[in-house]
Amino acid sequence: MPIITRLLAILVLSMTFTSAALAQSVLIPGALNGPGAMGPGGARRLCSPLAIGLVEWRIAWITGLLKPNDGQALLLRQLADVSLQAKQAIAAGCAESGAVTTATQLDRMERRLEGLAEAVALLQPSYDQFYAALDEHQRARLEALGPARGGWRW
């Protein structure tokens, strides 16, 4: 068999057996996990109105999960109201204006961080009151959704 035919046969066989492997996606452990895996990431996710606050469907979902008594439901509603204020603080920090330069990007980051700090300061007392009112089983159900399961889902 001439050398060219032999090389051609080897090339065809190698391509036949490796093409299926090349078509496979590379799955690095943890590559599909993380904050930006599905949907917008970074500042776009931070500033998305759907990502901020306890909107009605989240309140209904938490209510169904925890089955709060009347006092707990009132604290959850207060937390939702404070969440709306926090949403407004974050939205104010996300307002974009002017040309995009390095200096304006740094200013935007600073405003976003200030908005986040204000939101945390607003939310923390209400969340602490709500969490303190939950019993052991409700806390366990709430904590089961936490960072160990890939992040807070609500």
TORDRENTI-934077 format. One record per residue: x, y, z of N, C-alpha, C, O, CB in turn; residue in one letter; residue number from 1. Coordinates in Angstrom, 1 decimal, padded with zeros to 4 digits. Glycine has a CB too. Example, Ala and Ser with C-alpha at 12.3 -4.5 7.8 and 13.67 -1.06 7.14 Angstrom:
residues 2
<<013.2,-005.7,007.8>,<012.3,-004.5,007.8>,<013.2,-003.3,007.8>,<014.2,-003.3,008.5>,<011.3,-004.5,009.0>,'A',1>
<<012.8,-002.2,007.1>,<013.7,-001.1,007.1>,<012.9,000.0,007.9>,<013.4,001.1,008.0>,<014.1,-000.6,005.7>,'S',2>
end
This chain:
residues 154
<<000.8,-001.2,000.0>,<000.0,000.0,000.0>,<000.9,001.2,000.0>,<001.8,001.3,000.8>,<-001.0,000.0,001.2>,'M',1>
<<000.7,002.2,-000.9>,<001.5,003.3,-000.9>,<001.3,004.2,000.4>,<000.3,004.1,001.0>,<001.2,004.2,-002.2>,'P',2>
<<002.3,004.9,000.7>,<002.3,005.7,001.9>,<001.2,006.7,002.0>,<000.6,007.0,003.0>,<003.7,006.4,002.1>,'I',3>
<<000.8,007.4,000.8>,<-000.2,008.4,000.8>,<-001.6,007.7,001.1>,<-002.4,008.3,001.9>,<-000.3,009.1,-000.6>,'I',4>
<<-001.8,006.5,000.6>,<-003.1,005.8,000.9>,<-003.1,005.5,002.4>,<-004.2,005.6,003.0>,<-003.2,004.6,000.0>,'T',5>
<<-002.0,005.0,002.9>,<-001.9,004.6,004.3>,<-002.2,005.9,005.2>,<-003.0,005.8,006.1>,<-000.5,004.0,004.6>,'R',6>
<<-001.6,007.0,004.9>,<-001.8,008.2,005.7>,<-003.3,008.7,005.5>,<-003.8,009.1,006.5>,<-000.9,009.3,005.2>,'L',7>
<<-003.8,008.6,004.4>,<-005.2,009.0,004.2>,<-006.1,008.1,005.0>,<-007.1,008.6,005.6>,<-005.6,008.9,002.7>,'L',8>
<<-005.9,006.8,005.0>,<-006.7,005.8,005.8>,<-006.6,006.2,007.3>,<-007.6,006.1,008.0>,<-006.2,004.4,005.5>,'A',9>
<<-005.4,006.5,007.7>,<-005.2,006.8,009.2>,<-006.0,008.1,009.5>,<-006.6,008.2,010.5>,<-003.7,007.0,009.5>,'I',10>
<<-005.9,009.1,008.6>,<-006.5,010.4,008.8>,<-008.1,010.2,008.9>,<-008.7,010.7,009.7>,<-006.2,011.3,007.7>,'L',11>
<<-008.6,009.4,007.9>,<-010.1,009.2,007.9>,<-010.5,008.4,009.2>,<-011.5,008.8,009.8>,<-010.5,008.4,006.6>,'V',12>
<<-009.8,007.4,009.6>,<-010.1,006.7,010.8>,<-010.0,007.5,012.0>,<-010.9,007.5,012.9>,<-009.2,005.4,010.9>,'L',13>
<<-009.0,008.3,012.1>,<-008.8,009.2,013.3>,<-010.0,010.2,013.4>,<-010.5,010.5,014.4>,<-007.5,009.9,013.3>,'S',14>
<<-010.3,010.8,012.2>,<-011.4,011.8,012.2>,<-012.7,011.1,012.5>,<-013.6,011.7,013.2>,<-011.5,012.5,010.9>,'M',15>
<<-012.9,009.9,012.1>,<-014.2,009.2,012.4>,<-014.3,008.9,013.9>,<-015.4,009.1,014.4>,<-014.2,007.8,011.6>,'T',16>
<<-013.3,008.5,014.5>,<-013.4,008.2,016.0>,<-013.3,009.4,016.9>,<-013.8,009.4,018.0>,<-012.3,007.2,016.3>,'F',17>
<<-012.7,010.5,016.4>,<-012.6,011.7,017.3>,<-013.6,012.7,017.1>,<-013.8,013.6,017.9>,<-011.2,012.3,017.1>,'T',18>
<<-014.4,012.7,016.0>,<-015.4,013.7,015.7>,<-016.5,013.7,016.7>,<-017.0,014.7,017.1>,<-015.9,013.5,014.3>,'S',19>
<<-016.9,012.5,017.1>,<-017.9,012.4,018.2>,<-017.5,013.0,019.5>,<-018.2,013.6,020.2>,<-018.4,010.9,018.4>,'A',20>
<<-016.2,012.8,019.8>,<-015.7,013.3,021.0>,<-015.6,014.8,021.0>,<-015.8,015.5,021.9>,<-014.3,012.7,021.4>,'A',21>
<<-015.3,015.4,019.8>,<-015.2,016.8,019.6>,<-016.5,017.5,019.7>,<-016.6,018.7,020.0>,<-014.5,017.1,018.3>,'L',22>
<<-017.6,016.7,019.3>,<-018.9,017.3,019.4>,<-019.5,017.4,020.8>,<-020.4,018.2,021.0>,<-019.9,016.5,018.5>,'A',23>
<<-018.8,016.7,021.7>,<-019.3,016.8,023.1>,<-018.9,018.1,023.7>,<-017.8,018.7,023.4>,<-018.7,015.6,023.9>,'Q',24>
<<-019.8,018.7,024.5>,<-019.4,019.9,025.2>,<-018.4,019.6,026.4>,<-018.5,018.5,027.0>,<-020.6,020.7,025.7>,'S',25>
<<-017.6,020.5,026.7>,<-016.6,020.3,027.7>,<-017.3,020.7,029.0>,<-017.7,021.8,029.2>,<-015.3,021.1,027.5>,'V',26>
<<-017.4,019.7,029.9>,<-018.1,020.0,031.2>,<-017.1,020.0,032.3>,<-016.7,019.0,032.8>,<-019.2,018.9,031.5>,'L',27>
<<-016.7,021.2,032.6>,<-015.7,021.4,033.8>,<-016.6,021.5,035.0>,<-017.6,022.1,035.0>,<-014.9,022.7,033.6>,'I',28>
<<-016.2,020.8,036.1>,<-017.0,020.8,037.3>,<-017.3,022.2,037.7>,<-016.4,023.0,037.9>,<-016.3,020.0,038.4>,'P',29>
<<-018.5,022.5,037.9>,<-018.9,023.9,038.3>,<-019.1,024.9,037.2>,<-019.4,026.0,037.5>,<-017.9,024.4,039.3>,'G',30>
<<-018.9,024.5,036.0>,<-018.9,025.4,034.9>,<-020.4,025.9,034.6>,<-020.6,027.0,034.2>,<-018.4,024.8,033.6>,'A',31>
<<-021.3,025.1,034.9>,<-022.7,025.5,034.7>,<-023.4,026.0,036.0>,<-024.6,026.3,035.9>,<-023.5,024.3,034.2>,'L',32>
<<-022.7,026.2,037.0>,<-023.2,026.7,038.3>,<-022.7,028.2,038.4>,<-021.8,028.6,037.7>,<-022.8,025.9,039.5>,'N',33>
<<-023.4,028.9,039.3>,<-022.9,030.2,039.5>,<-023.9,031.3,039.2>,<-024.9,031.0,038.6>,<-021.6,030.5,038.8>,'G',34>
<<-023.6,032.5,039.6>,<-024.6,033.6,039.5>,<-025.0,033.9,038.0>,<-026.1,034.4,037.8>,<-024.2,034.8,040.2>,'P',35>
<<-024.1,033.8,037.1>,<-024.4,034.2,035.7>,<-024.7,033.1,034.8>,<-024.7,033.3,033.6>,<-023.4,035.0,035.2>,'G',36>
<<-024.9,031.8,035.3>,<-025.0,030.7,034.4>,<-026.2,030.8,033.5>,<-026.2,030.5,032.3>,<-025.1,029.4,035.2>,'A',37>
<<-027.3,031.2,034.0>,<-028.6,031.3,033.2>,<-029.1,032.7,033.3>,<-029.7,033.1,034.3>,<-029.6,030.3,033.7>,'M',38>
<<-028.9,033.5,032.2>,<-029.5,034.8,032.2>,<-028.4,035.9,032.4>,<-027.2,035.6,032.4>,<-030.5,035.0,033.3>,'G',39>
<<-028.8,037.1,032.5>,<-027.8,038.2,032.6>,<-027.0,038.1,033.8>,<-027.4,037.6,034.9>,<-028.5,039.6,032.5>,'P',40>
<<-025.8,038.6,033.7>,<-024.9,038.5,034.8>,<-024.4,039.9,035.2>,<-024.7,040.9,034.5>,<-023.7,037.6,034.5>,'G',41>
<<-023.6,040.0,036.2>,<-023.0,041.2,036.6>,<-024.0,042.3,036.9>,<-025.0,042.1,037.6>,<-022.1,041.7,035.5>,'G',42>
<<-023.6,043.5,036.5>,<-024.5,044.7,036.8>,<-025.9,044.6,036.2>,<-026.8,045.1,036.7>,<-023.8,046.0,036.4>,'A',43>
<<-025.9,043.9,035.0>,<-027.3,043.8,034.4>,<-028.2,042.9,035.3>,<-029.4,043.3,035.4>,<-027.2,043.1,033.0>,'R',44>
<<-027.7,041.9,035.9>,<-028.5,041.1,036.8>,<-028.8,041.9,038.1>,<-029.9,041.8,038.6>,<-027.8,039.8,037.2>,'R',45>
<<-027.8,042.6,038.6>,<-028.0,043.4,039.8>,<-029.1,044.4,039.6>,<-029.9,044.7,040.5>,<-026.7,044.1,040.2>,'L',46>
<<-029.1,045.0,038.4>,<-030.1,046.1,038.1>,<-031.4,045.7,037.5>,<-032.2,046.5,037.2>,<-029.4,047.1,037.2>,'C',47>
<<-031.6,044.4,037.3>,<-032.8,043.9,036.7>,<-033.9,044.0,037.7>,<-033.8,043.6,038.8>,<-032.6,042.4,036.3>,'S',48>
<<-035.0,044.7,037.3>,<-036.2,044.8,038.2>,<-036.7,043.5,038.7>,<-037.3,043.5,039.9>,<-037.2,045.6,037.6>,'P',49>
<<-036.6,042.5,038.0>,<-037.1,041.2,038.4>,<-036.3,040.5,039.4>,<-036.7,039.6,040.1>,<-037.3,040.3,037.2>,'L',50>
<<-035.0,040.9,039.5>,<-034.1,040.2,040.4>,<-034.1,040.9,041.8>,<-033.5,040.3,042.7>,<-032.7,040.3,039.8>,'A',51>
<<-034.7,042.0,041.9>,<-034.6,042.8,043.2>,<-036.0,042.7,043.9>,<-037.0,042.9,043.3>,<-034.2,044.2,042.9>,'I',52>
<<-035.9,042.5,045.2>,<-037.1,042.6,046.0>,<-038.0,041.4,046.1>,<-037.9,040.4,045.3>,<-037.9,043.7,045.5>,'G',53>
<<-038.9,041.5,047.0>,<-039.9,040.4,047.2>,<-041.2,040.7,046.4>,<-042.1,041.4,047.0>,<-040.2,040.2,048.7>,'L',54>
<<-041.3,040.3,045.2>,<-042.5,040.6,044.4>,<-043.5,039.6,044.8>,<-043.3,038.7,045.6>,<-042.2,040.5,042.9>,'V',55>
<<-044.8,039.9,044.4>,<-045.9,039.1,044.9>,<-045.7,037.6,044.7>,<-046.1,036.8,045.6>,<-047.1,039.5,044.1>,'E',56>
<<-045.2,037.1,043.6>,<-045.1,035.7,043.4>,<-044.1,035.1,044.4>,<-044.2,033.9,044.9>,<-044.7,035.3,042.0>,'W',57>
<<-043.1,035.8,044.8>,<-042.1,035.3,045.8>,<-042.8,035.3,047.2>,<-042.5,034.3,047.9>,<-040.9,036.2,045.8>,'R',58>
<<-043.6,036.3,047.5>,<-044.3,036.2,048.8>,<-045.2,035.1,048.8>,<-045.3,034.4,049.8>,<-045.0,037.6,049.0>,'I',59>
<<-046.0,034.8,047.8>,<-046.9,033.7,047.7>,<-046.1,032.4,047.8>,<-046.5,031.4,048.5>,<-047.7,033.7,046.4>,'A',60>
<<-044.9,032.3,047.2>,<-044.1,031.1,047.2>,<-043.6,030.8,048.6>,<-043.6,029.7,049.1>,<-043.0,031.2,046.2>,'W',61>
<<-043.1,031.9,049.3>,<-042.6,031.8,050.7>,<-043.7,031.4,051.6>,<-043.5,030.6,052.5>,<-041.9,033.1,051.1>,'I',62>
<<-044.9,032.0,051.4>,<-046.1,031.7,052.2>,<-046.4,030.2,052.1>,<-046.7,029.6,053.1>,<-047.2,032.6,051.9>,'T',63>
<<-046.4,029.7,050.9>,<-046.7,028.3,050.7>,<-045.7,027.4,051.3>,<-046.0,026.3,051.8>,<-046.9,028.0,049.2>,'G',64>
<<-044.4,027.8,051.2>,<-043.4,027.0,051.8>,<-043.4,027.0,053.3>,<-043.2,025.9,053.9>,<-042.0,027.5,051.3>,'L',65>
<<-043.5,028.2,053.9>,<-043.4,028.3,055.4>,<-044.7,028.1,056.1>,<-044.7,027.8,057.3>,<-042.7,029.6,055.7>,'L',66>
<<-045.8,028.4,055.5>,<-047.1,028.4,056.1>,<-047.1,029.2,057.4>,<-047.3,028.7,058.5>,<-047.6,026.9,056.4>,'K',67>
<<-046.9,030.5,057.3>,<-046.7,031.4,058.4>,<-048.1,031.6,059.1>,<-049.1,031.6,058.5>,<-046.1,032.7,058.1>,'P',68>
<<-048.0,031.8,060.5>,<-049.2,032.2,061.2>,<-049.5,033.7,060.9>,<-048.7,034.3,060.2>,<-049.0,031.9,062.8>,'N',69>
<<-050.5,034.3,061.6>,<-050.9,035.6,061.3>,<-049.8,036.6,061.6>,<-049.5,037.6,060.8>,<-052.1,036.0,062.1>,'D',70>
<<-049.1,036.5,062.7>,<-048.0,037.4,063.1>,<-046.9,037.3,062.2>,<-046.3,038.3,061.8>,<-047.6,037.1,064.5>,'G',71>
<<-046.5,036.1,061.8>,<-045.4,035.9,060.8>,<-045.8,036.5,059.4>,<-044.9,037.0,058.8>,<-045.0,034.4,060.7>,'Q',72>
<<-047.0,036.3,059.0>,<-047.5,036.8,057.7>,<-047.4,038.3,057.7>,<-047.0,038.9,056.7>,<-048.9,036.4,057.4>,'A',73>
<<-047.7,039.0,058.9>,<-047.6,040.4,059.0>,<-046.2,040.9,058.8>,<-045.9,041.8,058.1>,<-048.2,040.9,060.3>,'L',74>
<<-045.3,040.1,059.5>,<-043.8,040.5,059.4>,<-043.3,040.2,058.0>,<-042.4,041.0,057.5>,<-043.0,039.6,060.4>,'L',75>
<<-043.8,039.2,057.3>,<-043.4,039.0,055.9>,<-043.9,040.1,055.0>,<-043.2,040.5,054.1>,<-044.0,037.6,055.4>,'L',76>
<<-045.1,040.6,055.3>,<-045.6,041.7,054.5>,<-044.8,043.0,054.7>,<-044.5,043.7,053.8>,<-047.1,042.0,054.8>,'R',77>
<<-044.4,043.2,056.0>,<-043.6,044.3,056.3>,<-042.2,044.2,055.6>,<-041.6,045.2,055.1>,<-043.4,044.5,057.8>,'Q',78>
<<-041.7,043.0,055.6>,<-040.4,042.7,054.9>,<-040.6,043.0,053.4>,<-039.7,043.6,052.8>,<-040.0,041.3,055.1>,'L',79>
<<-041.7,042.7,052.8>,<-042.0,043.0,051.4>,<-042.0,044.5,051.1>,<-041.5,045.0,050.1>,<-043.3,042.3,050.9>,'A',80>
<<-042.7,045.2,052.1>,<-042.7,046.7,051.9>,<-041.3,047.3,052.0>,<-041.0,048.2,051.2>,<-043.6,047.3,053.0>,'D',81>
<<-040.5,046.8,052.9>,<-039.2,047.4,053.1>,<-038.4,046.9,051.8>,<-037.5,047.7,051.4>,<-038.5,046.8,054.4>,'V',82>
<<-038.7,045.8,051.3>,<-038.0,045.3,050.1>,<-038.3,046.2,048.9>,<-037.4,046.4,048.1>,<-038.5,043.9,049.8>,'S',83>
<<-039.4,046.8,048.9>,<-039.8,047.7,047.8>,<-038.9,049.0,047.9>,<-038.4,049.5,046.9>,<-041.3,048.1,047.8>,'L',84>
<<-038.7,049.4,049.2>,<-037.8,050.6,049.4>,<-036.4,050.3,049.0>,<-035.7,051.1,048.4>,<-037.9,051.0,050.9>,'Q',85>
<<-035.9,049.0,049.3>,<-034.6,048.6,049.0>,<-034.4,048.5,047.4>,<-033.4,048.9,046.9>,<-034.3,047.3,049.6>,'A',86>
<<-035.5,048.1,046.8>,<-035.5,048.0,045.3>,<-035.3,049.4,044.7>,<-034.6,049.6,043.7>,<-036.8,047.4,044.8>,'K',87>
<<-036.0,050.4,045.3>,<-035.9,051.7,044.8>,<-034.4,052.3,045.0>,<-033.9,053.0,044.2>,<-036.9,052.7,045.5>,'Q',88>
<<-033.8,051.9,046.2>,<-032.5,052.4,046.5>,<-031.5,051.8,045.4>,<-030.6,052.5,045.0>,<-032.0,052.0,047.9>,'A',89>
<<-031.7,050.5,045.1>,<-030.8,049.9,044.2>,<-031.0,050.4,042.8>,<-030.1,050.7,042.0>,<-031.0,048.3,044.2>,'I',90>
<<-032.3,050.7,042.4>,<-032.6,051.2,041.1>,<-032.0,052.6,040.9>,<-031.5,053.0,039.8>,<-034.1,051.3,040.9>,'A',91>
<<-032.0,053.4,042.0>,<-031.4,054.7,041.9>,<-029.9,054.6,041.7>,<-029.3,055.4,040.9>,<-031.6,055.5,043.2>,'A',92>
<<-029.3,053.6,042.2>,<-027.8,053.4,042.0>,<-027.5,052.8,040.6>,<-026.4,052.9,040.2>,<-027.3,052.5,043.0>,'G',93>
<<-028.5,052.3,040.0>,<-028.3,051.7,038.6>,<-028.6,052.7,037.5>,<-028.4,052.3,036.3>,<-029.2,050.5,038.5>,'C',94>
<<-029.1,053.8,037.8>,<-029.4,054.8,036.7>,<-028.1,055.1,036.0>,<-027.1,055.5,036.6>,<-030.0,056.1,037.3>,'A',95>
<<-028.2,055.0,034.7>,<-027.1,055.3,033.8>,<-027.2,056.6,033.1>,<-028.3,057.0,032.7>,<-026.8,054.2,032.8>,'E',96>
<<-026.2,057.4,033.0>,<-026.2,058.7,032.3>,<-024.9,059.0,031.7>,<-023.8,058.6,032.2>,<-026.7,059.8,033.2>,'S',97>
<<-024.9,059.7,030.6>,<-023.6,060.2,030.0>,<-022.9,059.2,029.2>,<-023.3,058.0,029.1>,<-022.7,060.7,031.1>,'G',98>
<<-021.8,059.6,028.7>,<-020.9,058.7,027.9>,<-020.2,057.7,028.8>,<-020.0,057.9,030.0>,<-019.9,059.5,027.1>,'A',99>
<<-019.9,056.6,028.2>,<-019.2,055.5,029.0>,<-017.7,055.7,028.9>,<-017.1,055.5,027.8>,<-019.6,054.1,028.5>,'V',100>
<<-017.1,056.1,030.0>,<-015.7,056.2,030.1>,<-015.3,055.5,031.3>,<-016.1,055.0,032.1>,<-015.2,057.7,030.2>,'T',101>
<<-014.0,055.3,031.5>,<-013.5,054.6,032.7>,<-014.0,055.3,034.0>,<-014.4,054.7,034.9>,<-012.0,054.5,032.7>,'T',102>
<<-013.9,056.6,034.0>,<-014.3,057.4,035.2>,<-015.8,057.3,035.4>,<-016.2,057.1,036.6>,<-014.0,058.9,035.0>,'A',103>
<<-016.6,057.3,034.4>,<-018.1,057.1,034.6>,<-018.4,055.7,035.0>,<-019.3,055.5,035.8>,<-018.9,057.5,033.3>,'T',104>
<<-017.7,054.7,034.5>,<-017.9,053.4,035.0>,<-017.6,053.2,036.5>,<-018.3,052.5,037.2>,<-017.1,052.4,034.2>,'Q',105>
<<-016.5,053.8,036.9>,<-016.2,053.8,038.3>,<-017.3,054.5,039.2>,<-017.6,054.0,040.3>,<-014.8,054.4,038.6>,'L',106>
<<-017.8,055.6,038.7>,<-018.8,056.3,039.4>,<-020.1,055.5,039.5>,<-020.7,055.4,040.5>,<-019.2,057.7,038.7>,'D',107>
<<-020.4,054.8,038.4>,<-021.6,053.9,038.4>,<-021.4,052.8,039.4>,<-022.3,052.4,040.1>,<-021.8,053.3,037.0>,'R',108>
<<-020.2,052.2,039.4>,<-020.0,051.1,040.4>,<-020.1,051.6,041.8>,<-020.7,050.9,042.7>,<-018.6,050.5,040.2>,'M',109>
<<-019.6,052.8,042.1>,<-019.7,053.4,043.4>,<-021.2,053.6,043.8>,<-021.6,053.3,044.9>,<-018.9,054.7,043.5>,'E',110>
<<-022.0,054.1,042.8>,<-023.4,054.4,043.1>,<-024.1,053.0,043.4>,<-025.0,053.0,044.2>,<-024.1,055.1,041.9>,'R',111>
<<-023.8,052.0,042.6>,<-024.4,050.7,042.8>,<-024.1,050.1,044.1>,<-025.0,049.6,044.8>,<-024.0,049.7,041.7>,'R',112>
<<-022.8,050.3,044.5>,<-022.4,049.8,045.9>,<-023.1,050.5,047.0>,<-023.5,050.0,048.0>,<-020.9,049.8,046.0>,'L',113>
<<-023.2,051.8,046.8>,<-024.0,052.6,047.8>,<-025.4,052.2,047.9>,<-026.0,052.2,049.0>,<-023.8,054.2,047.5>,'E',114>
<<-026.0,052.0,046.7>,<-027.4,051.5,046.7>,<-027.6,050.2,047.4>,<-028.5,049.9,048.1>,<-027.9,051.4,045.3>,'G',115>
<<-026.6,049.3,047.1>,<-026.7,048.0,047.8>,<-026.5,048.1,049.3>,<-027.2,047.4,050.1>,<-025.6,047.0,047.2>,'L',116>
<<-025.6,048.9,049.7>,<-025.4,049.1,051.2>,<-026.6,049.7,051.8>,<-027.0,049.3,052.9>,<-024.2,050.1,051.4>,'A',117>
<<-027.3,050.6,051.1>,<-028.5,051.2,051.7>,<-029.6,050.1,051.7>,<-030.4,050.1,052.7>,<-029.0,052.4,050.8>,'E',118>
<<-029.7,049.3,050.7>,<-030.7,048.2,050.7>,<-030.5,047.3,051.8>,<-031.5,046.8,052.4>,<-030.6,047.5,049.3>,'A',119>
<<-029.2,046.9,052.0>,<-029.0,045.9,053.1>,<-029.3,046.6,054.5>,<-029.9,045.9,055.3>,<-027.5,045.5,053.1>,'V',120>
<<-029.0,047.8,054.7>,<-029.3,048.5,055.9>,<-030.8,048.6,056.1>,<-031.3,048.5,057.2>,<-028.7,050.0,055.9>,'A',121>
<<-031.6,048.8,055.0>,<-033.0,048.8,055.1>,<-033.6,047.4,055.4>,<-034.5,047.3,056.2>,<-033.7,049.3,053.8>,'L',122>
<<-033.1,046.4,054.8>,<-033.7,045.0,054.9>,<-033.3,044.3,056.1>,<-034.1,043.5,056.6>,<-033.2,044.2,053.7>,'L',123>
<<-032.1,044.5,056.6>,<-031.6,043.7,057.7>,<-032.5,043.7,059.0>,<-032.8,042.6,059.5>,<-030.3,044.2,058.2>,'Q',124>
<<-033.0,044.8,059.5>,<-033.9,044.7,060.7>,<-035.2,044.0,060.4>,<-035.6,043.2,061.3>,<-034.2,046.2,061.1>,'P',125>
<<-035.8,044.2,059.3>,<-037.1,043.6,059.0>,<-036.9,042.1,058.8>,<-037.7,041.3,059.3>,<-037.7,044.2,057.7>,'S',126>
<<-035.8,041.7,058.1>,<-035.5,040.3,057.9>,<-035.2,039.6,059.3>,<-035.7,038.5,059.5>,<-034.3,040.1,056.9>,'Y',127>
<<-034.4,040.3,060.1>,<-034.1,039.7,061.4>,<-035.4,039.5,062.2>,<-035.5,038.4,062.9>,<-033.2,040.6,062.2>,'D',128>
<<-036.3,040.4,062.2>,<-037.6,040.2,062.9>,<-038.4,039.1,062.4>,<-038.9,038.2,063.1>,<-038.4,041.5,062.8>,'Q',129>
<<-038.5,039.0,061.0>,<-039.2,037.9,060.4>,<-038.6,036.5,060.7>,<-039.3,035.6,061.1>,<-039.3,038.1,058.9>,'F',130>
<<-037.3,036.5,060.6>,<-036.5,035.2,060.9>,<-036.7,034.8,062.3>,<-036.8,033.6,062.6>,<-035.1,035.4,060.5>,'Y',131>
<<-036.6,035.8,063.3>,<-036.8,035.4,064.7>,<-038.2,034.9,065.0>,<-038.3,034.1,066.0>,<-036.5,036.7,065.5>,'A',132>
<<-039.2,035.3,064.2>,<-040.5,034.8,064.5>,<-040.8,033.4,064.0>,<-041.8,032.8,064.3>,<-041.5,035.8,063.8>,'A',133>
<<-039.9,032.9,063.1>,<-040.1,031.5,062.6>,<-039.8,030.5,063.6>,<-038.9,030.7,064.5>,<-039.3,031.3,061.3>,'L',134>
<<-040.4,029.3,063.5>,<-040.1,028.2,064.4>,<-039.0,027.4,063.8>,<-038.5,027.7,062.7>,<-041.3,027.3,064.7>,'D',135>
<<-038.5,026.4,064.5>,<-037.4,025.6,064.0>,<-037.6,025.0,062.6>,<-036.7,025.0,061.8>,<-037.0,024.5,065.0>,'E',136>
<<-038.8,024.4,062.4>,<-039.1,023.7,061.2>,<-039.2,024.7,060.0>,<-038.7,024.4,058.9>,<-040.4,023.0,061.3>,'H',137>
<<-039.7,025.9,060.3>,<-039.8,026.9,059.2>,<-038.4,027.4,058.8>,<-038.1,027.6,057.7>,<-040.7,028.1,059.7>,'Q',138>
<<-037.6,027.6,059.9>,<-036.2,028.0,059.6>,<-035.5,026.9,058.8>,<-034.7,027.3,057.9>,<-035.5,028.3,060.9>,'R',139>
<<-035.7,025.7,059.1>,<-035.0,024.6,058.4>,<-035.4,024.6,056.9>,<-034.6,024.4,056.0>,<-035.3,023.2,059.0>,'A',140>
<<-036.7,024.8,056.7>,<-037.2,024.8,055.3>,<-036.6,026.0,054.5>,<-036.3,025.9,053.4>,<-038.8,024.9,055.3>,'R',141>
<<-036.5,027.2,055.2>,<-036.0,028.4,054.6>,<-034.5,028.2,054.3>,<-034.0,028.5,053.3>,<-036.2,029.6,055.5>,'L',142>
<<-033.8,027.6,055.3>,<-032.3,027.4,055.1>,<-032.0,026.3,054.1>,<-030.9,026.3,053.6>,<-031.7,027.0,056.5>,'E',143>
<<-032.9,025.4,053.9>,<-032.7,024.4,052.9>,<-032.5,025.0,051.5>,<-032.0,024.3,050.6>,<-033.8,023.4,052.9>,'A',144>
<<-033.0,026.2,051.3>,<-032.9,026.9,050.0>,<-031.6,027.7,049.9>,<-031.3,028.3,048.9>,<-034.1,027.8,049.8>,'L',145>
<<-030.8,027.7,050.9>,<-029.7,028.6,051.0>,<-028.5,028.3,050.1>,<-028.6,027.5,049.2>,<-029.2,028.6,052.4>,'G',146>
<<-027.4,028.9,050.4>,<-026.2,028.8,049.6>,<-025.7,027.4,049.3>,<-025.1,027.1,048.3>,<-025.1,029.6,050.2>,'P',147>
<<-025.9,026.4,050.2>,<-025.5,025.1,050.0>,<-026.3,024.4,048.8>,<-025.8,023.5,048.2>,<-025.8,024.2,051.2>,'A',148>
<<-027.4,025.0,048.4>,<-028.2,024.5,047.3>,<-028.0,025.3,046.0>,<-028.8,025.3,045.1>,<-029.7,024.5,047.7>,'R',149>
<<-026.9,026.1,046.0>,<-026.6,026.9,044.8>,<-027.1,028.3,044.8>,<-027.2,029.0,043.8>,<-027.3,026.2,043.6>,'G',150>
<<-027.4,028.8,046.0>,<-027.8,030.2,046.2>,<-029.2,030.4,046.6>,<-030.0,029.4,046.4>,<-027.5,030.9,044.9>,'G',151>
<<-029.5,031.5,047.0>,<-030.9,031.8,047.4>,<-031.8,031.9,046.2>,<-031.4,032.6,045.3>,<-031.0,033.1,048.3>,'W',152>
<<-032.9,031.2,046.2>,<-033.7,031.1,045.0>,<-034.9,032.1,045.1>,<-035.7,032.2,044.1>,<-034.3,029.8,044.9>,'R',153>
<<-035.0,032.9,046.1>,<-036.1,033.9,046.2>,<-035.5,035.2,046.4>,<-036.2,036.2,046.5>,<-037.1,033.5,047.3>,'W',154>
end
